[in-house]
Amino acid sequence: MKKSNPKLTAAILQAVNNQLKSGDPPETRQTLNRLIGEGLSNEDAKIYIGQAVAIEIFNILKHREPFNLERFRQNLSRLPQEPS
């Protein structure tokens, strides 16, 4: 099993925190609250949200696609299932 890159993990979690602070998109805060309500810790909920952020970063870098807000929202709505 590969270990995660701590700097990359920190950058993704910072992106999650920035979304929560700005309220944009609002689905990030809604997802955090939902996941916490389902019994996840605040930290674990942010890690799940970070997976959805990572999918978008991957598609931006690998496929040169713009940020896909609709896909991001769909992935948030499916958490804690793995995003696609």
Biopython code that builds the backbone (N, CA, C, O; Angstrom):
import numpy as np
from Bio.PDB.StructureBuilder import StructureBuilder

atoms = [
    (1, "MET", "N", (0.838, -1.186, 0.000)),
    (1, "MET", "CA", (0.000, 0.000, 0.000)),
    (1, "MET", "C", (0.880, 1.246, 0.000)),
    (1, "MET", "O", (1.819, 1.344, 0.790)),
    (2, "LYS", "N", (0.584, 2.182, -0.871)),
    (2, "LYS", "CA", (1.354, 3.409, -0.964)),
    (2, "LYS", "C", (1.038, 4.331, 0.205)),
    (2, "LYS", "O", (-0.107, 4.441, 0.645)),
    (3, "LYS", "N", (2.073, 4.983, 0.692)),
    (3, "LYS", "CA", (1.862, 6.011, 1.708)),
    (3, "LYS", "C", (1.515, 7.303, 0.990)),
    (3, "LYS", "O", (1.977, 7.557, -0.123)),
    (4, "SER", "N", (0.701, 8.109, 1.639)),
    (4, "SER", "CA", (0.338, 9.375, 1.014)),
    (4, "SER", "C", (1.458, 10.388, 1.206)),
    (4, "SER", "O", (2.261, 10.280, 2.133)),
    (5, "ASN", "N", (1.497, 11.349, 0.338)),
    (5, "ASN", "CA", (2.461, 12.428, 0.402)),
    (5, "ASN", "C", (1.951, 13.456, 1.409)),
    (5, "ASN", "O", (0.901, 14.057, 1.177)),
    (6, "PRO", "N", (2.655, 13.677, 2.515)),
    (6, "PRO", "CA", (2.153, 14.583, 3.546)),
    (6, "PRO", "C", (1.937, 16.017, 3.045)),
    (6, "PRO", "O", (0.996, 16.686, 3.472)),
    (7, "LYS", "N", (2.799, 16.487, 2.147)),
    (7, "LYS", "CA", (2.639, 17.853, 1.620)),
    (7, "LYS", "C", (1.399, 17.953, 0.740)),
    (7, "LYS", "O", (0.670, 18.943, 0.792)),
    (8, "LEU", "N", (1.164, 16.926, -0.065)),
    (8, "LEU", "CA", (-0.022, 16.916, -0.919)),
    (8, "LEU", "C", (-1.284, 16.821, -0.069)),
    (8, "LEU", "O", (-2.267, 17.517, -0.324)),
    (9, "THR", "N", (-1.251, 15.960, 0.938)),
    (9, "THR", "CA", (-2.392, 15.821, 1.840)),
    (9, "THR", "C", (-2.692, 17.151, 2.521)),
    (9, "THR", "O", (-3.852, 17.553, 2.617)),
    (10, "ALA", "N", (-1.657, 17.831, 2.992)),
    (10, "ALA", "CA", (-1.845, 19.128, 3.658)),
    (10, "ALA", "C", (-2.432, 20.160, 2.694)),
    (10, "ALA", "O", (-3.286, 20.957, 3.081)),
    (11, "ALA", "N", (-1.975, 20.146, 1.439)),
    (11, "ALA", "CA", (-2.486, 21.101, 0.448)),
    (11, "ALA", "C", (-3.957, 20.833, 0.140)),
    (11, "ALA", "O", (-4.745, 21.768, 0.000)),
    (12, "ILE", "N", (-4.324, 19.564, 0.036)),
    (12, "ILE", "CA", (-5.725, 19.229, -0.245)),
    (12, "ILE", "C", (-6.605, 19.608, 0.938)),
    (12, "ILE", "O", (-7.690, 20.160, 0.756)),
    (13, "LEU", "N", (-6.139, 19.314, 2.155)),
    (13, "LEU", "CA", (-6.926, 19.696, 3.335)),
    (13, "LEU", "C", (-7.027, 21.211, 3.467)),
    (13, "LEU", "O", (-8.036, 21.725, 3.950)),
    (14, "GLN", "N", (-5.992, 21.929, 3.043)),
    (14, "GLN", "CA", (-6.067, 23.393, 3.046)),
    (14, "GLN", "C", (-7.136, 23.871, 2.061)),
    (14, "GLN", "O", (-7.861, 24.824, 2.344)),
    (15, "ALA", "N", (-7.232, 23.211, 0.908)),
    (15, "ALA", "CA", (-8.274, 23.559, -0.059)),
    (15, "ALA", "C", (-9.657, 23.325, 0.540)),
    (15, "ALA", "O", (-10.562, 24.139, 0.356)),
    (16, "VAL", "N", (-9.821, 22.203, 1.262)),
    (16, "VAL", "CA", (-11.096, 21.925, 1.937)),
    (16, "VAL", "C", (-11.391, 23.021, 2.949)),
    (16, "VAL", "O", (-12.501, 23.550, 2.990)),
    (17, "ASN", "N", (-10.394, 23.365, 3.769)),
    (17, "ASN", "CA", (-10.596, 24.415, 4.777)),
    (17, "ASN", "C", (-10.923, 25.756, 4.135)),
    (17, "ASN", "O", (-11.742, 26.510, 4.662)),
    (18, "ASN", "N", (-10.292, 26.062, 3.004)),
    (18, "ASN", "CA", (-10.598, 27.307, 2.289)),
    (18, "ASN", "C", (-12.041, 27.318, 1.801)),
    (18, "ASN", "O", (-12.721, 28.341, 1.892)),
    (19, "GLN", "N", (-12.514, 26.182, 1.283)),
    (19, "GLN", "CA", (-13.906, 26.092, 0.839)),
    (19, "GLN", "C", (-14.859, 26.280, 2.016)),
    (19, "GLN", "O", (-15.882, 26.954, 1.898)),
    (20, "LEU", "N", (-14.513, 25.679, 3.149)),
    (20, "LEU", "CA", (-15.375, 25.807, 4.329)),
    (20, "LEU", "C", (-15.396, 27.254, 4.822)),
    (20, "LEU", "O", (-16.449, 27.774, 5.192)),
    (21, "LYS", "N", (-14.243, 27.894, 4.823)),
    (21, "LYS", "CA", (-14.141, 29.276, 5.302)),
    (21, "LYS", "C", (-14.909, 30.242, 4.391)),
    (21, "LYS", "O", (-15.598, 31.144, 4.868)),
    (22, "SER", "N", (-14.780, 30.037, 3.076)),
    (22, "SER", "CA", (-15.424, 30.943, 2.126)),
    (22, "SER", "C", (-16.903, 30.619, 1.913)),
    (22, "SER", "O", (-17.673, 31.466, 1.461)),
    (23, "GLY", "N", (-17.290, 29.387, 2.241)),
    (23, "GLY", "CA", (-18.665, 28.975, 1.984)),
    (23, "GLY", "C", (-18.932, 28.679, 0.527)),
    (23, "GLY", "O", (-20.084, 28.622, 0.098)),
    (24, "ASP", "N", (-17.861, 28.488, -0.242)),
    (24, "ASP", "CA", (-17.995, 28.274, -1.680)),
    (24, "ASP", "C", (-17.227, 27.028, -2.088)),
    (24, "ASP", "O", (-16.004, 27.005, -1.958)),
    (25, "PRO", "N", (-17.879, 26.019, -2.563)),
    (25, "PRO", "CA", (-19.325, 25.894, -2.723)),
    (25, "PRO", "C", (-19.986, 25.518, -1.388)),
    (25, "PRO", "O", (-19.357, 24.895, -0.532)),
    (26, "PRO", "N", (-21.229, 25.893, -1.224)),
    (26, "PRO", "CA", (-21.913, 25.595, 0.045)),
    (26, "PRO", "C", (-22.048, 24.103, 0.315)),
    (26, "PRO", "O", (-22.197, 23.699, 1.468)),
    (27, "GLU", "N", (-21.999, 23.283, -0.719)),
    (27, "GLU", "CA", (-22.120, 21.830, -0.548)),
    (27, "GLU", "C", (-20.978, 21.249, 0.285)),
    (27, "GLU", "O", (-21.127, 20.189, 0.894)),
    (28, "THR", "N", (-19.844, 21.940, 0.311)),
    (28, "THR", "CA", (-18.730, 21.436, 1.124)),
    (28, "THR", "C", (-19.108, 21.465, 2.600)),
    (28, "THR", "O", (-18.904, 20.475, 3.303)),
    (29, "ARG", "N", (-19.653, 22.579, 3.084)),
    (29, "ARG", "CA", (-20.084, 22.688, 4.482)),
    (29, "ARG", "C", (-21.240, 21.722, 4.757)),
    (29, "ARG", "O", (-21.275, 21.068, 5.799)),
    (30, "GLN", "N", (-22.172, 21.639, 3.825)),
    (30, "GLN", "CA", (-23.303, 20.725, 4.002)),
    (30, "GLN", "C", (-22.818, 19.284, 4.115)),
    (30, "GLN", "O", (-23.332, 18.513, 4.925)),
    (31, "THR", "N", (-21.841, 18.928, 3.312)),
    (31, "THR", "CA", (-21.300, 17.576, 3.355)),
    (31, "THR", "C", (-20.559, 17.331, 4.662)),
    (31, "THR", "O", (-20.695, 16.264, 5.260)),
    (32, "LEU", "N", (-19.782, 18.303, 5.110)),
    (32, "LEU", "CA", (-19.086, 18.167, 6.394)),
    (32, "LEU", "C", (-20.092, 17.915, 7.509)),
    (32, "LEU", "O", (-19.928, 16.991, 8.306)),
    (33, "ASN", "N", (-21.123, 18.731, 7.562)),
    (33, "ASN", "CA", (-22.141, 18.579, 8.606)),
    (33, "ASN", "C", (-22.837, 17.221, 8.511)),
    (33, "ASN", "O", (-23.102, 16.581, 9.528)),
    (34, "ARG", "N", (-23.129, 16.792, 7.297)),
    (34, "ARG", "CA", (-23.802, 15.498, 7.109)),
    (34, "ARG", "C", (-22.922, 14.350, 7.579)),
    (34, "ARG", "O", (-23.384, 13.456, 8.290)),
    (35, "LEU", "N", (-21.660, 14.374, 7.184)),
    (35, "LEU", "CA", (-20.748, 13.296, 7.563)),
    (35, "LEU", "C", (-20.528, 13.249, 9.071)),
    (35, "LEU", "O", (-20.464, 12.167, 9.656)),
    (36, "ILE", "N", (-20.413, 14.405, 9.696)),
    (36, "ILE", "CA", (-20.283, 14.450, 11.151)),
    (36, "ILE", "C", (-21.555, 13.904, 11.794)),
    (36, "ILE", "O", (-21.495, 13.173, 12.783)),
    (37, "GLY", "N", (-22.694, 14.260, 11.232)),
    (37, "GLY", "CA", (-23.968, 13.747, 11.726)),
    (37, "GLY", "C", (-24.096, 12.238, 11.582)),
    (37, "GLY", "O", (-24.838, 11.596, 12.326)),
    (38, "GLU", "N", (-23.366, 11.674, 10.619)),
    (38, "GLU", "CA", (-23.362, 10.225, 10.404)),
    (38, "GLU", "C", (-22.341, 9.522, 11.294)),
    (38, "GLU", "O", (-22.175, 8.305, 11.217)),
    (39, "GLY", "N", (-21.652, 10.302, 12.146)),
    (39, "GLY", "CA", (-20.748, 9.703, 13.117)),
    (39, "GLY", "C", (-19.263, 9.835, 12.826)),
    (39, "GLY", "O", (-18.444, 9.341, 13.601)),
    (40, "LEU", "N", (-18.894, 10.483, 11.737)),
    (40, "LEU", "CA", (-17.474, 10.678, 11.449)),
    (40, "LEU", "C", (-16.942, 11.839, 12.274)),
    (40, "LEU", "O", (-17.683, 12.754, 12.634)),
    (41, "SER", "N", (-15.659, 11.789, 12.567)),
    (41, "SER", "CA", (-15.023, 12.918, 13.235)),
    (41, "SER", "C", (-14.878, 14.058, 12.226)),
    (41, "SER", "O", (-14.971, 13.847, 11.017)),
    (42, "ASN", "N", (-14.654, 15.252, 12.733)),
    (42, "ASN", "CA", (-14.430, 16.415, 11.876)),
    (42, "ASN", "C", (-13.243, 16.150, 10.946)),
    (42, "ASN", "O", (-13.305, 16.448, 9.753)),
    (43, "GLU", "N", (-12.166, 15.590, 11.495)),
    (43, "GLU", "CA", (-10.964, 15.313, 10.714)),
    (43, "GLU", "C", (-11.240, 14.284, 9.625)),
    (43, "GLU", "O", (-10.843, 14.479, 8.476)),
    (44, "ASP", "N", (-11.911, 13.196, 9.971)),
    (44, "ASP", "CA", (-12.218, 12.168, 8.969)),
    (44, "ASP", "C", (-13.147, 12.697, 7.890)),
    (44, "ASP", "O", (-12.980, 12.371, 6.715)),
    (45, "ALA", "N", (-14.123, 13.510, 8.275)),
    (45, "ALA", "CA", (-15.045, 14.088, 7.296)),
    (45, "ALA", "C", (-14.283, 14.953, 6.302)),
    (45, "ALA", "O", (-14.564, 14.916, 5.105)),
    (46, "LYS", "N", (-13.323, 15.731, 6.787)),
    (46, "LYS", "CA", (-12.526, 16.575, 5.892)),
    (46, "LYS", "C", (-11.663, 15.729, 4.967)),
    (46, "LYS", "O", (-11.446, 16.094, 3.811)),
    (47, "ILE", "N", (-11.174, 14.613, 5.466)),
    (47, "ILE", "CA", (-10.384, 13.721, 4.609)),
    (47, "ILE", "C", (-11.248, 13.162, 3.477)),
    (47, "ILE", "O", (-10.801, 13.082, 2.333)),
    (48, "TYR", "N", (-12.478, 12.778, 3.797)),
    (48, "TYR", "CA", (-13.387, 12.311, 2.743)),
    (48, "TYR", "C", (-13.646, 13.415, 1.718)),
    (48, "TYR", "O", (-13.604, 13.168, 0.512)),
    (49, "ILE", "N", (-13.911, 14.615, 2.188)),
    (49, "ILE", "CA", (-14.148, 15.733, 1.268)),
    (49, "ILE", "C", (-12.904, 15.976, 0.424)),
    (49, "ILE", "O", (-12.997, 16.300, -0.760)),
    (50, "GLY", "N", (-11.738, 15.817, 1.045)),
    (50, "GLY", "CA", (-10.481, 15.968, 0.316)),
    (50, "GLY", "C", (-10.347, 14.993, -0.837)),
    (50, "GLY", "O", (-9.700, 15.301, -1.837)),
    (51, "GLN", "N", (-10.950, 13.821, -0.711)),
    (51, "GLN", "CA", (-10.923, 12.869, -1.821)),
    (51, "GLN", "C", (-11.654, 13.441, -3.032)),
    (51, "GLN", "O", (-11.209, 13.269, -4.167)),
    (52, "ALA", "N", (-12.757, 14.108, -2.795)),
    (52, "ALA", "CA", (-13.500, 14.723, -3.907)),
    (52, "ALA", "C", (-12.687, 15.863, -4.515)),
    (52, "ALA", "O", (-12.689, 16.049, -5.732)),
    (53, "VAL", "N", (-11.992, 16.627, -3.668)),
    (53, "VAL", "CA", (-11.120, 17.694, -4.168)),
    (53, "VAL", "C", (-10.001, 17.083, -5.014)),
    (53, "VAL", "O", (-9.675, 17.594, -6.085)),
    (54, "ALA", "N", (-9.419, 15.991, -4.528)),
    (54, "ALA", "CA", (-8.308, 15.349, -5.238)),
    (54, "ALA", "C", (-8.725, 14.872, -6.630)),
    (54, "ALA", "O", (-7.943, 14.962, -7.577)),
    (55, "ILE", "N", (-9.951, 14.368, -6.757)),
    (55, "ILE", "CA", (-10.450, 13.942, -8.071)),
    (55, "ILE", "C", (-10.434, 15.123, -9.038)),
    (55, "ILE", "O", (-10.026, 14.986, -10.191)),
    (56, "GLU", "N", (-10.877, 16.271, -8.565)),
    (56, "GLU", "CA", (-10.894, 17.450, -9.435)),
    (56, "GLU", "C", (-9.481, 17.892, -9.796)),
    (56, "GLU", "O", (-9.213, 18.238, -10.947)),
    (57, "ILE", "N", (-8.581, 17.880, -8.827)),
    (57, "ILE", "CA", (-7.191, 18.252, -9.107)),
    (57, "ILE", "C", (-6.598, 17.304, -10.139)),
    (57, "ILE", "O", (-5.928, 17.737, -11.077)),
    (58, "PHE", "N", (-6.844, 16.011, -9.966)),
    (58, "PHE", "CA", (-6.338, 15.016, -10.907)),
    (58, "PHE", "C", (-6.831, 15.308, -12.321)),
    (58, "PHE", "O", (-6.044, 15.309, -13.268)),
    (59, "ASN", "N", (-8.119, 15.555, -12.464)),
    (59, "ASN", "CA", (-8.673, 15.797, -13.803)),
    (59, "ASN", "C", (-8.166, 17.094, -14.405)),
    (59, "ASN", "O", (-7.997, 17.183, -15.621)),
    (60, "ILE", "N", (-7.922, 18.095, -13.583)),
    (60, "ILE", "CA", (-7.360, 19.353, -14.078)),
    (60, "ILE", "C", (-5.954, 19.110, -14.616)),
    (60, "ILE", "O", (-5.611, 19.560, -15.709)),
    (61, "LEU", "N", (-5.143, 18.394, -13.837)),
    (61, "LEU", "CA", (-3.746, 18.189, -14.220)),
    (61, "LEU", "C", (-3.578, 17.130, -15.304)),
    (61, "LEU", "O", (-2.844, 17.346, -16.269)),
    (62, "LYS", "N", (-4.236, 16.009, -15.161)),
    (62, "LYS", "CA", (-4.040, 14.881, -16.077)),
    (62, "LYS", "C", (-4.745, 15.082, -17.425)),
    (62, "LYS", "O", (-4.172, 14.833, -18.486)),
    (63, "HIS", "N", (-5.982, 15.531, -17.357)),
    (63, "HIS", "CA", (-6.798, 15.635, -18.570)),
    (63, "HIS", "C", (-6.983, 17.074, -19.056)),
    (63, "HIS", "O", (-7.666, 17.330, -20.047)),
    (64, "ARG", "N", (-6.363, 17.997, -18.337)),
    (64, "ARG", "CA", (-6.453, 19.430, -18.687)),
    (64, "ARG", "C", (-7.902, 19.895, -18.788)),
    (64, "ARG", "O", (-8.261, 20.706, -19.641)),
    (65, "GLU", "N", (-8.718, 19.355, -17.891)),
    (65, "GLU", "CA", (-10.130, 19.746, -17.833)),
    (65, "GLU", "C", (-10.290, 20.903, -16.850)),
    (65, "GLU", "O", (-9.523, 21.009, -15.893)),
    (66, "PRO", "N", (-11.263, 21.757, -17.069)),
    (66, "PRO", "CA", (-11.554, 22.769, -16.054)),
    (66, "PRO", "C", (-12.215, 22.112, -14.838)),
    (66, "PRO", "O", (-12.731, 20.998, -14.926)),
    (67, "PHE", "N", (-12.191, 22.805, -13.725)),
    (67, "PHE", "CA", (-12.871, 22.331, -12.521)),
    (67, "PHE", "C", (-14.324, 22.057, -12.872)),
    (67, "PHE", "O", (-15.006, 22.909, -13.441)),
    (68, "ASN", "N", (-14.795, 20.859, -12.527)),
    (68, "ASN", "CA", (-16.158, 20.447, -12.866)),
    (68, "ASN", "C", (-17.003, 20.494, -11.592)),
    (68, "ASN", "O", (-17.025, 19.541, -10.813)),
    (69, "LEU", "N", (-17.692, 21.608, -11.396)),
    (69, "LEU", "CA", (-18.459, 21.811, -10.173)),
    (69, "LEU", "C", (-19.559, 20.773, -10.028)),
    (69, "LEU", "O", (-19.829, 20.319, -8.916)),
    (70, "GLU", "N", (-20.189, 20.393, -11.108)),
    (70, "GLU", "CA", (-21.265, 19.406, -11.029)),
    (70, "GLU", "C", (-20.736, 18.045, -10.587)),
    (70, "GLU", "O", (-21.340, 17.394, -9.735)),
    (71, "ARG", "N", (-19.622, 17.613, -11.154)),
    (71, "ARG", "CA", (-19.020, 16.341, -10.741)),
    (71, "ARG", "C", (-18.590, 16.418, -9.273)),
    (71, "ARG", "O", (-18.777, 15.465, -8.517)),
    (72, "PHE", "N", (-18.018, 17.551, -8.876)),
    (72, "PHE", "CA", (-17.597, 17.741, -7.494)),
    (72, "PHE", "C", (-18.796, 17.628, -6.554)),
    (72, "PHE", "O", (-18.723, 16.951, -5.529)),
    (73, "ARG", "N", (-19.878, 18.279, -6.898)),
    (73, "ARG", "CA", (-21.096, 18.203, -6.069)),
    (73, "ARG", "C", (-21.626, 16.776, -5.993)),
    (73, "ARG", "O", (-22.038, 16.324, -4.925)),
    (74, "GLN", "N", (-21.619, 16.070, -7.108)),
    (74, "GLN", "CA", (-22.079, 14.677, -7.114)),
    (74, "GLN", "C", (-21.196, 13.807, -6.235)),
    (74, "GLN", "O", (-21.693, 12.967, -5.485)),
    (75, "ASN", "N", (-19.886, 14.008, -6.327)),
    (75, "ASN", "CA", (-18.979, 13.234, -5.492)),
    (75, "ASN", "C", (-19.188, 13.544, -4.012)),
    (75, "ASN", "O", (-19.130, 12.640, -3.178)),
    (76, "LEU", "N", (-19.429, 14.803, -3.679)),
    (76, "LEU", "CA", (-19.713, 15.153, -2.286)),
    (76, "LEU", "C", (-20.984, 14.454, -1.812)),
    (76, "LEU", "O", (-21.042, 13.954, -0.688)),
    (77, "SER", "N", (-21.985, 14.423, -2.660)),
    (77, "SER", "CA", (-23.268, 13.836, -2.249)),
    (77, "SER", "C", (-23.165, 12.339, -2.001)),
    (77, "SER", "O", (-23.963, 11.779, -1.250)),
    (78, "ARG", "N", (-22.183, 11.683, -2.629)),
    (78, "ARG", "CA", (-22.023, 10.234, -2.477)),
    (78, "ARG", "C", (-21.134, 9.845, -1.301)),
    (78, "ARG", "O", (-21.107, 8.681, -0.903)),
    (79, "LEU", "N", (-20.409, 10.806, -0.746)),
    (79, "LEU", "CA", (-19.532, 10.481, 0.380)),
    (79, "LEU", "C", (-20.336, 9.905, 1.530)),
    (79, "LEU", "O", (-21.444, 10.387, 1.768)),
    (80, "PRO", "N", (-19.864, 8.926, 2.246)),
    (80, "PRO", "CA", (-18.486, 8.478, 2.314)),
    (80, "PRO", "C", (-18.089, 7.426, 1.281)),
    (80, "PRO", "O", (-17.000, 6.861, 1.381)),
    (81, "GLN", "N", (-18.932, 7.149, 0.300)),
    (81, "GLN", "CA", (-18.501, 6.258, -0.784)),
    (81, "GLN", "C", (-17.369, 6.951, -1.543)),
    (81, "GLN", "O", (-17.327, 8.178, -1.642)),
    (82, "GLU", "N", (-16.461, 6.148, -2.072)),
    (82, "GLU", "CA", (-15.321, 6.705, -2.780)),
    (82, "GLU", "C", (-15.773, 7.485, -4.009)),
    (82, "GLU", "O", (-16.598, 7.009, -4.788)),
    (83, "PRO", "N", (-15.220, 8.698, -4.176)),
    (83, "PRO", "CA", (-15.609, 9.499, -5.348)),
    (83, "PRO", "C", (-15.110, 8.880, -6.644)),
    (83, "PRO", "O", (-14.184, 8.068, -6.658)),
    (84, "SER", "N", (-15.755, 9.292, -7.737)),
    (84, "SER", "CA", (-15.331, 8.781, -9.038)),
    (84, "SER", "C", (-15.092, 9.912, -10.017)),
    (84, "SER", "O", (-14.728, 9.666, -11.167)),
]
sb = StructureBuilder()
sb.init_structure("model")
sb.init_model(0)
sb.init_chain("A")
sb.init_seg("    ")
for serial, (resi, resn, name, xyz) in enumerate(atoms, 1):
    if name == "N":
        sb.init_residue(resn, " ", resi, " ")
    sb.init_atom(name, np.array(xyz, "f"), 0.0, 1.0, " ", f" {name:<3s}", serial, name[0])
structure = sb.get_structure()
